[in-house]
Amino acid sequence: MDSIRSLFATPLLQTYLPVQDKILKFVESQEFVYHGNGHITSEDLLDNTQMHVVRDCITERVEEFVYGDCGISSEMEIELISSWANLHKKGDFAQIHSHYNSIISGVWYLTTTPKTGKFVVHSDHKLFGNLLDFPKRVYNEFNNDSYSFIPQNGDLIIFPSTLKHSVTHNEEDIDRFSIAFNYMLRGDMVNGKQTKVKL
């Protein structure tokens, strides 16, 4: 019987973490700095005592993603290296980007509506080569070079830091808050027969 396989897929976890009022109020109370197309806090948000429960819950989901879904050995330890809150007012957006100097990244949505911005992931590879963009009869997982999520409150999305992503414009007079984060894997890796690399 004929079969077609999807090879070398990029894993992305979409799960749910409920938003408590006290967490939202704490995030809203932070100092935000405008950086051209949105507002962000300092990059140690989840290190605050008030956020430790959230940090532990997110870390648990990241561990399930790395060790369970991706099959990475637990000999590699997971370490949170940065976290910050995003505030998107009407007209704000996030350009296409990826996260450097980390392995796993993600975002947790606190306040969002269908019109405050889609989360879009982008592929680096076209089906038959990066220089050719053939017209499509139908879009599917093989020929599509982007995929959009309409996030809801509490949605938690975890993905490899290399995955390019963006956020469309906030079209409403509603402040959209989210928390972004980066994790690194620490431990020894073997490169070749004898060379070890320590992360």
SULSUL-V605967 format. One line per field, one symbol per residue. ss: DSSP state (H for helix, E for strand, C for the rest). psi: psi as a letter, one per 30 degrees, with the letter a starting at -180 (. if undefined). burial: I if it has 24 or more other ideal C-beta (glycine too) atoms within 12 Angstrom, else O. A space follows every 10 residues. Layout:
ss: ???
psi: ???
burial: ???
This chain:
ss: CCCCCCCCCC CEEEEECCCC HHHHHHHHCC CCEECCCCEE CCCEHHHCHH HHHHHHHHHH HHHHHHHHHC CCCCCCEEEE EEEEEEEECC CCCEEEECCC CCCEEEEEEE ECCCCCCCEE EECCCCCCCC CCCCCCCCCC CCCCCEEEEC CCCCEEEEEE CCCEEEECCC CCCCCEEEEE EEEEEECEEE ECCCEEEEC
psi: kkkkkjkhlj kkkjakjkjk eeeeeeeffl kkkkgegakl alhheffkef geeeeeeeee eeeeeeedef gkkffkkkkk flklkkjjlk fllklkllkl hlekllkkke jllfggkkkk kkkfklegkf fkikkkekka fefkglkkkj llkfkkkklk ffjkllklkj glhkkkklkl lkklkkakkk jaefkkkk.
burial: OOOOOOOOOI IIIIIOIOIO OOIIOIIOOI OOOOOOOIII IOIOIIOOOO IOOIIOIIIO IIIOIIOOOI OIOOOIOIOI IIIIIIIIIO OIIIOOOOIO OIIIIIIIII IIOOOIIIII IIIOOOOOOO OOOOOOOOOO OOOOIOIOIO IIIIIIIIII IOIIIIIIOI OOOOIIIIII IIIIIOOOOO OOOOOOOOO
